[in-house]
Amino acid sequence: MKKMWLTGLGLLACFFVLAFGRPNASVSSTNMTEDDFRKLEQQWLDAAAGPDLPALQKMFADDFMGTSFGGGGVLSKSDVVPADESPATHMPKSTLRDSTVHIFGDTAVLMGSVEMQVPQKPETIRMTTVFQKHGEGWQVIAVHMSKAND
């Protein structure tokens, strides 16, 4: 059992080295702080509630992927940023609550709670958002949302 656990831990460490540590790769430093990423997350939530499609188009990378508590498999950018302003694509007004941010060079991971202001009953979800520096700005490259346990 201990050997399986150590093997799993070793594989996880290899994943992080490959994903974030890329030996000999140039890692540019960022002037972004943890609070800056919290602000980016809130800007996304605000744009999704609008929806502000031009802002969402800029915020999400073309190769974005994500999952949501609604099921339906892996989401792409076209699922999150619709071509039209269909009411079905609006997210309710939401506010980022408790969150933790870790910055890895040109990649940042934010995990936190989001309070969705649903008229019938406010709902809390857990969200993990991965940002990556593209050019001069940062874009969302991956998101995972799940319902918080009450």
Phi and psi in radians as a Rosetta constraint file:
Dihedral C 1 N 2 CA 2 C 2 CIRCULARHARMONIC -1.106 0.35
Dihedral N 2 CA 2 C 2 N 3 CIRCULARHARMONIC -0.660 0.35
Dihedral C 2 N 3 CA 3 C 3 CIRCULARHARMONIC -1.131 0.35
Dihedral N 3 CA 3 C 3 N 4 CIRCULARHARMONIC -0.704 0.35
Dihedral C 3 N 4 CA 4 C 4 CIRCULARHARMONIC -1.114 0.35
Dihedral N 4 CA 4 C 4 N 5 CIRCULARHARMONIC -0.728 0.35
Dihedral C 4 N 5 CA 5 C 5 CIRCULARHARMONIC -1.101 0.35
Dihedral N 5 CA 5 C 5 N 6 CIRCULARHARMONIC -0.782 0.35
Dihedral C 5 N 6 CA 6 C 6 CIRCULARHARMONIC -1.140 0.35
Dihedral N 6 CA 6 C 6 N 7 CIRCULARHARMONIC -0.661 0.35
Dihedral C 6 N 7 CA 7 C 7 CIRCULARHARMONIC -1.094 0.35
Dihedral N 7 CA 7 C 7 N 8 CIRCULARHARMONIC -0.788 0.35
Dihedral C 7 N 8 CA 8 C 8 CIRCULARHARMONIC -1.074 0.35
Dihedral N 8 CA 8 C 8 N 9 CIRCULARHARMONIC -0.732 0.35
Dihedral C 8 N 9 CA 9 C 9 CIRCULARHARMONIC -1.122 0.35
Dihedral N 9 CA 9 C 9 N 10 CIRCULARHARMONIC -0.698 0.35
Dihedral C 9 N 10 CA 10 C 10 CIRCULARHARMONIC -1.107 0.35
Dihedral N 10 CA 10 C 10 N 11 CIRCULARHARMONIC -0.737 0.35
Dihedral C 10 N 11 CA 11 C 11 CIRCULARHARMONIC -1.120 0.35
Dihedral N 11 CA 11 C 11 N 12 CIRCULARHARMONIC -0.702 0.35
Dihedral C 11 N 12 CA 12 C 12 CIRCULARHARMONIC -1.106 0.35
Dihedral N 12 CA 12 C 12 N 13 CIRCULARHARMONIC -0.742 0.35
Dihedral C 12 N 13 CA 13 C 13 CIRCULARHARMONIC -1.083 0.35
Dihedral N 13 CA 13 C 13 N 14 CIRCULARHARMONIC -0.732 0.35
Dihedral C 13 N 14 CA 14 C 14 CIRCULARHARMONIC -1.068 0.35
Dihedral N 14 CA 14 C 14 N 15 CIRCULARHARMONIC -0.726 0.35
Dihedral C 14 N 15 CA 15 C 15 CIRCULARHARMONIC -1.015 0.35
Dihedral N 15 CA 15 C 15 N 16 CIRCULARHARMONIC -0.821 0.35
Dihedral C 15 N 16 CA 16 C 16 CIRCULARHARMONIC -1.163 0.35
Dihedral N 16 CA 16 C 16 N 17 CIRCULARHARMONIC -0.635 0.35
Dihedral C 16 N 17 CA 17 C 17 CIRCULARHARMONIC -1.118 0.35
Dihedral N 17 CA 17 C 17 N 18 CIRCULARHARMONIC -0.776 0.35
Dihedral C 17 N 18 CA 18 C 18 CIRCULARHARMONIC -1.171 0.35
Dihedral N 18 CA 18 C 18 N 19 CIRCULARHARMONIC -0.696 0.35
Dihedral C 18 N 19 CA 19 C 19 CIRCULARHARMONIC -1.355 0.35
Dihedral N 19 CA 19 C 19 N 20 CIRCULARHARMONIC -0.672 0.35
Dihedral C 19 N 20 CA 20 C 20 CIRCULARHARMONIC -2.094 0.35
Dihedral N 20 CA 20 C 20 N 21 CIRCULARHARMONIC -0.392 0.35
Dihedral C 20 N 21 CA 21 C 21 CIRCULARHARMONIC -1.736 0.35
Dihedral N 21 CA 21 C 21 N 22 CIRCULARHARMONIC -0.181 0.35
Dihedral C 21 N 22 CA 22 C 22 CIRCULARHARMONIC -0.065 0.35
Dihedral N 22 CA 22 C 22 N 23 CIRCULARHARMONIC 1.668 0.35
Dihedral C 22 N 23 CA 23 C 23 CIRCULARHARMONIC -0.951 0.35
Dihedral N 23 CA 23 C 23 N 24 CIRCULARHARMONIC 2.483 0.35
Dihedral C 23 N 24 CA 24 C 24 CIRCULARHARMONIC 1.155 0.35
Dihedral N 24 CA 24 C 24 N 25 CIRCULARHARMONIC 0.092 0.35
Dihedral C 24 N 25 CA 25 C 25 CIRCULARHARMONIC -1.480 0.35
Dihedral N 25 CA 25 C 25 N 26 CIRCULARHARMONIC 2.536 0.35
Dihedral C 25 N 26 CA 26 C 26 CIRCULARHARMONIC -1.387 0.35
Dihedral N 26 CA 26 C 26 N 27 CIRCULARHARMONIC 2.167 0.35
Dihedral C 26 N 27 CA 27 C 27 CIRCULARHARMONIC -1.877 0.35
Dihedral N 27 CA 27 C 27 N 28 CIRCULARHARMONIC 1.956 0.35
Dihedral C 27 N 28 CA 28 C 28 CIRCULARHARMONIC -1.429 0.35
Dihedral N 28 CA 28 C 28 N 29 CIRCULARHARMONIC 2.481 0.35
Dihedral C 28 N 29 CA 29 C 29 CIRCULARHARMONIC -1.345 0.35
Dihedral N 29 CA 29 C 29 N 30 CIRCULARHARMONIC 2.759 0.35
Dihedral C 29 N 30 CA 30 C 30 CIRCULARHARMONIC -2.105 0.35
Dihedral N 30 CA 30 C 30 N 31 CIRCULARHARMONIC 2.563 0.35
Dihedral C 30 N 31 CA 31 C 31 CIRCULARHARMONIC -1.646 0.35
Dihedral N 31 CA 31 C 31 N 32 CIRCULARHARMONIC 0.040 0.35
Dihedral C 31 N 32 CA 32 C 32 CIRCULARHARMONIC -1.293 0.35
Dihedral N 32 CA 32 C 32 N 33 CIRCULARHARMONIC 2.440 0.35
Dihedral C 32 N 33 CA 33 C 33 CIRCULARHARMONIC -1.840 0.35
Dihedral N 33 CA 33 C 33 N 34 CIRCULARHARMONIC 3.001 0.35
Dihedral C 33 N 34 CA 34 C 34 CIRCULARHARMONIC -1.020 0.35
Dihedral N 34 CA 34 C 34 N 35 CIRCULARHARMONIC -0.711 0.35
Dihedral C 34 N 35 CA 35 C 35 CIRCULARHARMONIC -1.140 0.35
Dihedral N 35 CA 35 C 35 N 36 CIRCULARHARMONIC -0.576 0.35
Dihedral C 35 N 36 CA 36 C 36 CIRCULARHARMONIC -1.095 0.35
Dihedral N 36 CA 36 C 36 N 37 CIRCULARHARMONIC -0.673 0.35
Dihedral C 36 N 37 CA 37 C 37 CIRCULARHARMONIC -1.244 0.35
Dihedral N 37 CA 37 C 37 N 38 CIRCULARHARMONIC -0.587 0.35
Dihedral C 37 N 38 CA 38 C 38 CIRCULARHARMONIC -1.103 0.35
Dihedral N 38 CA 38 C 38 N 39 CIRCULARHARMONIC -0.694 0.35
Dihedral C 38 N 39 CA 39 C 39 CIRCULARHARMONIC -1.145 0.35
Dihedral N 39 CA 39 C 39 N 40 CIRCULARHARMONIC -0.723 0.35
Dihedral C 39 N 40 CA 40 C 40 CIRCULARHARMONIC -1.058 0.35
Dihedral N 40 CA 40 C 40 N 41 CIRCULARHARMONIC -0.732 0.35
Dihedral C 40 N 41 CA 41 C 41 CIRCULARHARMONIC -1.082 0.35
Dihedral N 41 CA 41 C 41 N 42 CIRCULARHARMONIC -0.776 0.35
Dihedral C 41 N 42 CA 42 C 42 CIRCULARHARMONIC -1.163 0.35
Dihedral N 42 CA 42 C 42 N 43 CIRCULARHARMONIC -0.629 0.35
Dihedral C 42 N 43 CA 43 C 43 CIRCULARHARMONIC -1.072 0.35
Dihedral N 43 CA 43 C 43 N 44 CIRCULARHARMONIC -0.700 0.35
Dihedral C 43 N 44 CA 44 C 44 CIRCULARHARMONIC -1.102 0.35
Dihedral N 44 CA 44 C 44 N 45 CIRCULARHARMONIC -0.840 0.35
Dihedral C 44 N 45 CA 45 C 45 CIRCULARHARMONIC -1.032 0.35
Dihedral N 45 CA 45 C 45 N 46 CIRCULARHARMONIC -0.718 0.35
Dihedral C 45 N 46 CA 46 C 46 CIRCULARHARMONIC -1.153 0.35
Dihedral N 46 CA 46 C 46 N 47 CIRCULARHARMONIC -0.741 0.35
Dihedral C 46 N 47 CA 47 C 47 CIRCULARHARMONIC -1.159 0.35
Dihedral N 47 CA 47 C 47 N 48 CIRCULARHARMONIC -0.626 0.35
Dihedral C 47 N 48 CA 48 C 48 CIRCULARHARMONIC -1.219 0.35
Dihedral N 48 CA 48 C 48 N 49 CIRCULARHARMONIC -0.526 0.35
Dihedral C 48 N 49 CA 49 C 49 CIRCULARHARMONIC -1.306 0.35
Dihedral N 49 CA 49 C 49 N 50 CIRCULARHARMONIC -0.416 0.35
Dihedral C 49 N 50 CA 50 C 50 CIRCULARHARMONIC -1.079 0.35
Dihedral N 50 CA 50 C 50 N 51 CIRCULARHARMONIC -1.093 0.35
Dihedral C 50 N 51 CA 51 C 51 CIRCULARHARMONIC -1.418 0.35
Dihedral N 51 CA 51 C 51 N 52 CIRCULARHARMONIC 2.560 0.35
Dihedral C 51 N 52 CA 52 C 52 CIRCULARHARMONIC -1.783 0.35
Dihedral N 52 CA 52 C 52 N 53 CIRCULARHARMONIC 1.518 0.35
Dihedral C 52 N 53 CA 53 C 53 CIRCULARHARMONIC -1.071 0.35
Dihedral N 53 CA 53 C 53 N 54 CIRCULARHARMONIC -0.725 0.35
Dihedral C 53 N 54 CA 54 C 54 CIRCULARHARMONIC -1.058 0.35
Dihedral N 54 CA 54 C 54 N 55 CIRCULARHARMONIC -0.684 0.35
Dihedral C 54 N 55 CA 55 C 55 CIRCULARHARMONIC -1.162 0.35
Dihedral N 55 CA 55 C 55 N 56 CIRCULARHARMONIC -0.759 0.35
Dihedral C 55 N 56 CA 56 C 56 CIRCULARHARMONIC -1.098 0.35
Dihedral N 56 CA 56 C 56 N 57 CIRCULARHARMONIC -0.678 0.35
Dihedral C 56 N 57 CA 57 C 57 CIRCULARHARMONIC -1.019 0.35
Dihedral N 57 CA 57 C 57 N 58 CIRCULARHARMONIC -0.706 0.35
Dihedral C 57 N 58 CA 58 C 58 CIRCULARHARMONIC -1.304 0.35
Dihedral N 58 CA 58 C 58 N 59 CIRCULARHARMONIC -0.587 0.35
Dihedral C 58 N 59 CA 59 C 59 CIRCULARHARMONIC -1.260 0.35
Dihedral N 59 CA 59 C 59 N 60 CIRCULARHARMONIC -0.548 0.35
Dihedral C 59 N 60 CA 60 C 60 CIRCULARHARMONIC -1.772 0.35
Dihedral N 60 CA 60 C 60 N 61 CIRCULARHARMONIC 2.301 0.35
Dihedral C 60 N 61 CA 61 C 61 CIRCULARHARMONIC -1.169 0.35
Dihedral N 61 CA 61 C 61 N 62 CIRCULARHARMONIC 2.635 0.35
Dihedral C 61 N 62 CA 62 C 62 CIRCULARHARMONIC -1.064 0.35
Dihedral N 62 CA 62 C 62 N 63 CIRCULARHARMONIC -0.532 0.35
Dihedral C 62 N 63 CA 63 C 63 CIRCULARHARMONIC -1.709 0.35
Dihedral N 63 CA 63 C 63 N 64 CIRCULARHARMONIC 0.406 0.35
Dihedral C 63 N 64 CA 64 C 64 CIRCULARHARMONIC -0.937 0.35
Dihedral N 64 CA 64 C 64 N 65 CIRCULARHARMONIC 2.538 0.35
Dihedral C 64 N 65 CA 65 C 65 CIRCULARHARMONIC -2.493 0.35
Dihedral N 65 CA 65 C 65 N 66 CIRCULARHARMONIC 2.598 0.35
Dihedral C 65 N 66 CA 66 C 66 CIRCULARHARMONIC -2.802 0.35
Dihedral N 66 CA 66 C 66 N 67 CIRCULARHARMONIC 2.986 0.35
Dihedral C 66 N 67 CA 67 C 67 CIRCULARHARMONIC -2.341 0.35
Dihedral N 67 CA 67 C 67 N 68 CIRCULARHARMONIC 2.695 0.35
Dihedral C 67 N 68 CA 68 C 68 CIRCULARHARMONIC -2.376 0.35
Dihedral N 68 CA 68 C 68 N 69 CIRCULARHARMONIC 2.799 0.35
Dihedral C 68 N 69 CA 69 C 69 CIRCULARHARMONIC -1.185 0.35
Dihedral N 69 CA 69 C 69 N 70 CIRCULARHARMONIC -0.204 0.35
Dihedral C 69 N 70 CA 70 C 70 CIRCULARHARMONIC -1.361 0.35
Dihedral N 70 CA 70 C 70 N 71 CIRCULARHARMONIC -0.097 0.35
Dihedral C 70 N 71 CA 71 C 71 CIRCULARHARMONIC 1.372 0.35
Dihedral N 71 CA 71 C 71 N 72 CIRCULARHARMONIC -2.810 0.35
Dihedral C 71 N 72 CA 72 C 72 CIRCULARHARMONIC 1.583 0.35
Dihedral N 72 CA 72 C 72 N 73 CIRCULARHARMONIC 0.176 0.35
Dihedral C 72 N 73 CA 73 C 73 CIRCULARHARMONIC 1.481 0.35
Dihedral N 73 CA 73 C 73 N 74 CIRCULARHARMONIC -2.822 0.35
Dihedral C 73 N 74 CA 74 C 74 CIRCULARHARMONIC -1.386 0.35
Dihedral N 74 CA 74 C 74 N 75 CIRCULARHARMONIC 2.300 0.35
Dihedral C 74 N 75 CA 75 C 75 CIRCULARHARMONIC -1.559 0.35
Dihedral N 75 CA 75 C 75 N 76 CIRCULARHARMONIC 2.591 0.35
Dihedral C 75 N 76 CA 76 C 76 CIRCULARHARMONIC -1.984 0.35
Dihedral N 76 CA 76 C 76 N 77 CIRCULARHARMONIC 3.094 0.35
Dihedral C 76 N 77 CA 77 C 77 CIRCULARHARMONIC -1.015 0.35
Dihedral N 77 CA 77 C 77 N 78 CIRCULARHARMONIC -0.679 0.35
Dihedral C 77 N 78 CA 78 C 78 CIRCULARHARMONIC -1.171 0.35
Dihedral N 78 CA 78 C 78 N 79 CIRCULARHARMONIC -0.387 0.35
Dihedral C 78 N 79 CA 79 C 79 CIRCULARHARMONIC -1.325 0.35
Dihedral N 79 CA 79 C 79 N 80 CIRCULARHARMONIC -0.564 0.35
Dihedral C 79 N 80 CA 80 C 80 CIRCULARHARMONIC -1.588 0.35
Dihedral N 80 CA 80 C 80 N 81 CIRCULARHARMONIC -0.598 0.35
Dihedral C 80 N 81 CA 81 C 81 CIRCULARHARMONIC -2.043 0.35
Dihedral N 81 CA 81 C 81 N 82 CIRCULARHARMONIC 1.587 0.35
Dihedral C 81 N 82 CA 82 C 82 CIRCULARHARMONIC -1.210 0.35
Dihedral N 82 CA 82 C 82 N 83 CIRCULARHARMONIC 2.767 0.35
Dihedral C 82 N 83 CA 83 C 83 CIRCULARHARMONIC -1.267 0.35
Dihedral N 83 CA 83 C 83 N 84 CIRCULARHARMONIC -0.435 0.35
Dihedral C 83 N 84 CA 84 C 84 CIRCULARHARMONIC -2.227 0.35
Dihedral N 84 CA 84 C 84 N 85 CIRCULARHARMONIC 3.087 0.35
Dihedral C 84 N 85 CA 85 C 85 CIRCULARHARMONIC -1.689 0.35
Dihedral N 85 CA 85 C 85 N 86 CIRCULARHARMONIC 0.919 0.35
Dihedral C 85 N 86 CA 86 C 86 CIRCULARHARMONIC -1.106 0.35
Dihedral N 86 CA 86 C 86 N 87 CIRCULARHARMONIC 2.293 0.35
Dihedral C 86 N 87 CA 87 C 87 CIRCULARHARMONIC -1.028 0.35
Dihedral N 87 CA 87 C 87 N 88 CIRCULARHARMONIC -0.437 0.35
Dihedral C 87 N 88 CA 88 C 88 CIRCULARHARMONIC -1.181 0.35
Dihedral N 88 CA 88 C 88 N 89 CIRCULARHARMONIC -0.304 0.35
Dihedral C 88 N 89 CA 89 C 89 CIRCULARHARMONIC -1.639 0.35
Dihedral N 89 CA 89 C 89 N 90 CIRCULARHARMONIC -0.086 0.35
Dihedral C 89 N 90 CA 90 C 90 CIRCULARHARMONIC -1.290 0.35
Dihedral N 90 CA 90 C 90 N 91 CIRCULARHARMONIC 2.463 0.35
Dihedral C 90 N 91 CA 91 C 91 CIRCULARHARMONIC -1.701 0.35
Dihedral N 91 CA 91 C 91 N 92 CIRCULARHARMONIC 2.573 0.35
Dihedral C 91 N 92 CA 92 C 92 CIRCULARHARMONIC -1.168 0.35
Dihedral N 92 CA 92 C 92 N 93 CIRCULARHARMONIC 2.768 0.35
Dihedral C 92 N 93 CA 93 C 93 CIRCULARHARMONIC -0.953 0.35
Dihedral N 93 CA 93 C 93 N 94 CIRCULARHARMONIC 2.309 0.35
Dihedral C 93 N 94 CA 94 C 94 CIRCULARHARMONIC -2.401 0.35
Dihedral N 94 CA 94 C 94 N 95 CIRCULARHARMONIC 2.670 0.35
Dihedral C 94 N 95 CA 95 C 95 CIRCULARHARMONIC -2.284 0.35
Dihedral N 95 CA 95 C 95 N 96 CIRCULARHARMONIC 2.269 0.35
Dihedral C 95 N 96 CA 96 C 96 CIRCULARHARMONIC -1.242 0.35
Dihedral N 96 CA 96 C 96 N 97 CIRCULARHARMONIC 2.283 0.35
Dihedral C 96 N 97 CA 97 C 97 CIRCULARHARMONIC -1.907 0.35
Dihedral N 97 CA 97 C 97 N 98 CIRCULARHARMONIC -2.251 0.35
Dihedral C 97 N 98 CA 98 C 98 CIRCULARHARMONIC -1.010 0.35
Dihedral N 98 CA 98 C 98 N 99 CIRCULARHARMONIC 2.312 0.35
Dihedral C 98 N 99 CA 99 C 99 CIRCULARHARMONIC -2.640 0.35
Dihedral N 99 CA 99 C 99 N 100 CIRCULARHARMONIC 2.737 0.35
Dihedral C 99 N 100 CA 100 C 100 CIRCULARHARMONIC -2.245 0.35
Dihedral N 100 CA 100 C 100 N 101 CIRCULARHARMONIC 2.407 0.35
Dihedral C 100 N 101 CA 101 C 101 CIRCULARHARMONIC -2.219 0.35
Dihedral N 101 CA 101 C 101 N 102 CIRCULARHARMONIC 2.357 0.35
Dihedral C 101 N 102 CA 102 C 102 CIRCULARHARMONIC -2.180 0.35
Dihedral N 102 CA 102 C 102 N 103 CIRCULARHARMONIC 2.333 0.35
Dihedral C 102 N 103 CA 103 C 103 CIRCULARHARMONIC -1.941 0.35
Dihedral N 103 CA 103 C 103 N 104 CIRCULARHARMONIC 2.229 0.35
Dihedral C 103 N 104 CA 104 C 104 CIRCULARHARMONIC -2.128 0.35
Dihedral N 104 CA 104 C 104 N 105 CIRCULARHARMONIC 1.367 0.35
Dihedral C 104 N 105 CA 105 C 105 CIRCULARHARMONIC 1.116 0.35
Dihedral N 105 CA 105 C 105 N 106 CIRCULARHARMONIC -1.936 0.35
Dihedral C 105 N 106 CA 106 C 106 CIRCULARHARMONIC -1.637 0.35
Dihedral N 106 CA 106 C 106 N 107 CIRCULARHARMONIC 0.258 0.35
Dihedral C 106 N 107 CA 107 C 107 CIRCULARHARMONIC -2.329 0.35
Dihedral N 107 CA 107 C 107 N 108 CIRCULARHARMONIC 2.453 0.35
Dihedral C 107 N 108 CA 108 C 108 CIRCULARHARMONIC -2.372 0.35
Dihedral N 108 CA 108 C 108 N 109 CIRCULARHARMONIC 2.509 0.35
Dihedral C 108 N 109 CA 109 C 109 CIRCULARHARMONIC -2.103 0.35
Dihedral N 109 CA 109 C 109 N 110 CIRCULARHARMONIC 2.212 0.35
Dihedral C 109 N 110 CA 110 C 110 CIRCULARHARMONIC -2.015 0.35
Dihedral N 110 CA 110 C 110 N 111 CIRCULARHARMONIC 2.246 0.35
Dihedral C 110 N 111 CA 111 C 111 CIRCULARHARMONIC -2.152 0.35
Dihedral N 111 CA 111 C 111 N 112 CIRCULARHARMONIC 2.326 0.35
Dihedral C 111 N 112 CA 112 C 112 CIRCULARHARMONIC -2.985 0.35
Dihedral N 112 CA 112 C 112 N 113 CIRCULARHARMONIC -3.089 0.35
Dihedral C 112 N 113 CA 113 C 113 CIRCULARHARMONIC -1.790 0.35
Dihedral N 113 CA 113 C 113 N 114 CIRCULARHARMONIC 2.459 0.35
Dihedral C 113 N 114 CA 114 C 114 CIRCULARHARMONIC -2.164 0.35
Dihedral N 114 CA 114 C 114 N 115 CIRCULARHARMONIC 2.194 0.35
Dihedral C 114 N 115 CA 115 C 115 CIRCULARHARMONIC -1.637 0.35
Dihedral N 115 CA 115 C 115 N 116 CIRCULARHARMONIC 2.018 0.35
Dihedral C 115 N 116 CA 116 C 116 CIRCULARHARMONIC -1.618 0.35
Dihedral N 116 CA 116 C 116 N 117 CIRCULARHARMONIC 2.170 0.35
Dihedral C 116 N 117 CA 117 C 117 CIRCULARHARMONIC -1.544 0.35
Dihedral N 117 CA 117 C 117 N 118 CIRCULARHARMONIC 1.308 0.35
Dihedral C 117 N 118 CA 118 C 118 CIRCULARHARMONIC -1.442 0.35
Dihedral N 118 CA 118 C 118 N 119 CIRCULARHARMONIC 2.254 0.35
Dihedral C 118 N 119 CA 119 C 119 CIRCULARHARMONIC -0.945 0.35
Dihedral N 119 CA 119 C 119 N 120 CIRCULARHARMONIC -0.730 0.35
Dihedral C 119 N 120 CA 120 C 120 CIRCULARHARMONIC -1.177 0.35
Dihedral N 120 CA 120 C 120 N 121 CIRCULARHARMONIC -0.790 0.35
Dihedral C 120 N 121 CA 121 C 121 CIRCULARHARMONIC -2.838 0.35
Dihedral N 121 CA 121 C 121 N 122 CIRCULARHARMONIC 2.044 0.35
Dihedral C 121 N 122 CA 122 C 122 CIRCULARHARMONIC -0.958 0.35
Dihedral N 122 CA 122 C 122 N 123 CIRCULARHARMONIC 2.508 0.35
Dihedral C 122 N 123 CA 123 C 123 CIRCULARHARMONIC -2.222 0.35
Dihedral N 123 CA 123 C 123 N 124 CIRCULARHARMONIC 2.494 0.35
Dihedral C 123 N 124 CA 124 C 124 CIRCULARHARMONIC -1.937 0.35
Dihedral N 124 CA 124 C 124 N 125 CIRCULARHARMONIC 2.337 0.35
Dihedral C 124 N 125 CA 125 C 125 CIRCULARHARMONIC -2.137 0.35
Dihedral N 125 CA 125 C 125 N 126 CIRCULARHARMONIC 2.753 0.35
Dihedral C 125 N 126 CA 126 C 126 CIRCULARHARMONIC -1.727 0.35
Dihedral N 126 CA 126 C 126 N 127 CIRCULARHARMONIC 2.421 0.35
Dihedral C 126 N 127 CA 127 C 127 CIRCULARHARMONIC -2.390 0.35
Dihedral N 127 CA 127 C 127 N 128 CIRCULARHARMONIC 2.401 0.35
Dihedral C 127 N 128 CA 128 C 128 CIRCULARHARMONIC -2.087 0.35
Dihedral N 128 CA 128 C 128 N 129 CIRCULARHARMONIC 2.175 0.35
Dihedral C 128 N 129 CA 129 C 129 CIRCULARHARMONIC -2.153 0.35
Dihedral N 129 CA 129 C 129 N 130 CIRCULARHARMONIC 2.325 0.35
Dihedral C 129 N 130 CA 130 C 130 CIRCULARHARMONIC -1.937 0.35
Dihedral N 130 CA 130 C 130 N 131 CIRCULARHARMONIC 2.143 0.35
Dihedral C 130 N 131 CA 131 C 131 CIRCULARHARMONIC -1.851 0.35
Dihedral N 131 CA 131 C 131 N 132 CIRCULARHARMONIC 2.581 0.35
Dihedral C 131 N 132 CA 132 C 132 CIRCULARHARMONIC -2.434 0.35
Dihedral N 132 CA 132 C 132 N 133 CIRCULARHARMONIC 2.476 0.35
Dihedral C 132 N 133 CA 133 C 133 CIRCULARHARMONIC -1.295 0.35
Dihedral N 133 CA 133 C 133 N 134 CIRCULARHARMONIC 2.187 0.35
Dihedral C 133 N 134 CA 134 C 134 CIRCULARHARMONIC -2.204 0.35
Dihedral N 134 CA 134 C 134 N 135 CIRCULARHARMONIC 1.960 0.35
Dihedral C 134 N 135 CA 135 C 135 CIRCULARHARMONIC 1.146 0.35
Dihedral N 135 CA 135 C 135 N 136 CIRCULARHARMONIC -2.227 0.35
Dihedral C 135 N 136 CA 136 C 136 CIRCULARHARMONIC -1.583 0.35
Dihedral N 136 CA 136 C 136 N 137 CIRCULARHARMONIC -0.144 0.35
Dihedral C 136 N 137 CA 137 C 137 CIRCULARHARMONIC -2.162 0.35
Dihedral N 137 CA 137 C 137 N 138 CIRCULARHARMONIC -3.116 0.35
Dihedral C 137 N 138 CA 138 C 138 CIRCULARHARMONIC -1.992 0.35
Dihedral N 138 CA 138 C 138 N 139 CIRCULARHARMONIC 2.484 0.35
Dihedral C 138 N 139 CA 139 C 139 CIRCULARHARMONIC -2.275 0.35
Dihedral N 139 CA 139 C 139 N 140 CIRCULARHARMONIC 2.713 0.35
Dihedral C 139 N 140 CA 140 C 140 CIRCULARHARMONIC -1.398 0.35
Dihedral N 140 CA 140 C 140 N 141 CIRCULARHARMONIC 2.176 0.35
Dihedral C 140 N 141 CA 141 C 141 CIRCULARHARMONIC -1.900 0.35
Dihedral N 141 CA 141 C 141 N 142 CIRCULARHARMONIC -0.361 0.35
Dihedral C 141 N 142 CA 142 C 142 CIRCULARHARMONIC -2.754 0.35
Dihedral N 142 CA 142 C 142 N 143 CIRCULARHARMONIC 2.556 0.35
Dihedral C 142 N 143 CA 143 C 143 CIRCULARHARMONIC -2.494 0.35
Dihedral N 143 CA 143 C 143 N 144 CIRCULARHARMONIC 2.470 0.35
Dihedral C 143 N 144 CA 144 C 144 CIRCULARHARMONIC -2.262 0.35
Dihedral N 144 CA 144 C 144 N 145 CIRCULARHARMONIC 2.179 0.35
Dihedral C 144 N 145 CA 145 C 145 CIRCULARHARMONIC -2.076 0.35
Dihedral N 145 CA 145 C 145 N 146 CIRCULARHARMONIC 2.428 0.35
Dihedral C 145 N 146 CA 146 C 146 CIRCULARHARMONIC -2.519 0.35
Dihedral N 146 CA 146 C 146 N 147 CIRCULARHARMONIC 2.686 0.35
Dihedral C 146 N 147 CA 147 C 147 CIRCULARHARMONIC -1.231 0.35
Dihedral N 147 CA 147 C 147 N 148 CIRCULARHARMONIC 2.387 0.35
Dihedral C 147 N 148 CA 148 C 148 CIRCULARHARMONIC -1.358 0.35
Dihedral N 148 CA 148 C 148 N 149 CIRCULARHARMONIC 2.528 0.35
Dihedral C 148 N 149 CA 149 C 149 CIRCULARHARMONIC -1.319 0.35
Dihedral N 149 CA 149 C 149 N 150 CIRCULARHARMONIC 2.268 0.35
